[in-house]
Amino acid sequence: MQATDIKAASLMPRKKTSEFKEVTRHLIKNRAAVAGLVIIGVFILASLFAPVFATHDPLRTELGNRLQPPTREHILGTDELGRDLFSRMLYGGRISLNIGIISVIIGLTFGVPIGAVSGYFGGKLDIFTQRFIDIMIAFPGILLAIVIVTVLGVGVENVMIATGIASVPIYARLVRGSVLAIKEQSYVDAAHAAGLGDIRIIFRQIIPNCLAPIIVQSTFQIATSILWAAGLGFLGLGAQAPTPEWGAILSNGRAYIRTAHHLTTYPGLAILFMVLGFNLVGDGLRDALDPKTR
Amino acid sequence: MDGALLNTGEIGLYQYIARRLLLTIPVVLGVSIIVFSIIRFIPGDPARAIAGVNATPEFIEQVRVRYALDQPMYIQYGRFISGMVRGDLGNSIFSGRPVTREIGERFPRTLLLATISLMIATAIGVSAGIVSATKRNSIFDNASMFVALVGVAAPVFWMALMLQLLFSVRLGLLPATGSGTIRHLILPSITLGTASAALMARITRSSMLDVLRQDFITTARSKGLNERLVVYKHALKNALIPVVTVLGLQFGILLGGAVLTETVFAWPGVGRLLVDAILRRDYPVVQGTVMMLALLFVLINLTVDIIYAFLDPRIHYQSGSGG
């Protein structure tokens, strides 16, 4: 068993390190992608060190100081309960990043194996899976996430699950398509000939070789999940008070748009920039990973 | 949208359409099962969920019998389906009116909003994409692609609020909320159309650039044809195929986005009806709206696929009707 393993491994296209270097090189040459990386980096740092950067307790209310416009004390102003908007938004960034990443992990965990198995084995299993995916895709955009949250109930954890499940069909479709192409490659035949089991071939050869589209899609999907989660928060179906989630902050600030528009403007800008950052990196990765465009 | 399905190398156009229609049946059934399950999966007693928070025990019992919640699952589902076929989706807990009537009154408004948004998005997106591609790397190209990036990233509800802030609160030009006149339609449709316009601009640009690189364009140019003629007659026709294929998907995204846009602008469509129903735990209305939105999306995708089959030259060739 050991022996065949090594043999099979040597049959795999192995250029991982050089491929990684190549992709990095192309990514760094791409100014938009670098801008995206910088944006994401800033948000990650801000989230990690939120307790350090925060000027105030994000949850402490100060009713005598409500709806203040930006001042030196409160650099982005205060909200309807006198809480410091800047500090709340720092912690809100943590929530959005968490939702983006965890929902993508959920989507990957279910979507990739479903797509891989469906494409690899084909036949009745594939037909069944495809119809199931069709059904999930029949709920347009954010609607599937809304349906799932309706069942699960509100709250940040359920938003992660909902956006994660809503992205499963996207991954399943994508991976199935890639697997159908890779399945025909000679190294997969070689692995069969070497006596490797199907599950091994799927996890050791098929999935590693369709990583490129998965990575690109995941980057975009983080952005989409952040947007969906903010949308759910805005509708009152996501994070609940007093959680400083950006969509929820915006939703609360709506009532004061005439007198204190900073409560809607800044959280929206934060969402926009975070999503923009991931989209820019996604675009850059797609170009860098595609042999045709580089 | 479904590349595997469109690859109909060996079968004719009508077989393809027949197969596409058949495939819609399991999807519709599956959607109905998911919608049916919404109430049944909510933790706790579904009868209580339907009856509402303040219902008396007697009313909860009435609901249980009325919705057959005391019966086995398959009987419940059978009744759900037969009700749906007869156009009976139950009554709203909040208003007491039939769900179909609630939806029927609001549906045309959502359709109007989504259609106008799609028209705006297509007009702006496609023209920006063409100009960007023909004047590649110009200031216009860079600026419009930057705007497109921002347009995709901006949360739709934030766009809505910013437009309200600028055009209603500050400038006082347009009404912030409500419906009824064309002026009420302007801000919501711009809001909803922005992301689609941005996406279509990007798709048109890249597809146009691909086509402009191809041999037949070089040939047309070398024949000394006017550049405008080359771009608008020869290139555009081919470049628009990918744009047409995403129209259905875009319409779906618009339906999803309508939920958020309608909430901000107090636009009385099904999106807002859905959100209100969820917040009020008016589950029959939730079921009805979700079912309707999903069915509409399935229908749109079906139509787009069939239109695409007619337009695709490969399939035309197979069915022998020219090419």
Interface residues (C-beta under 8 A of the other chain):
Chain A: R131 F132 D134 I135 A138 F139 P140 G141 I142 L143 I146 V147 T150 V151 G153 G177 L180 A223 L227 A230 G231 F234 L235 G236 L237 G247 L250 S251 R254 I257 R258 H261 T264 T265 P267 G268 I271 L272 F273 V275 L276 N279 L280
Chain B: G3 A4 L23 P26 V27 G30 V31 I34 S37 I38 F41 I42 P43 L149 V150 V152 A153 A154 P155 V156 F157 W158 L161 M162 Q164 L165 V169 G252 I253 L255 G256 G257 V259 L260 T263 V264 L274 V275 I278 L279 V286 V290 L293 A294 F297 V298
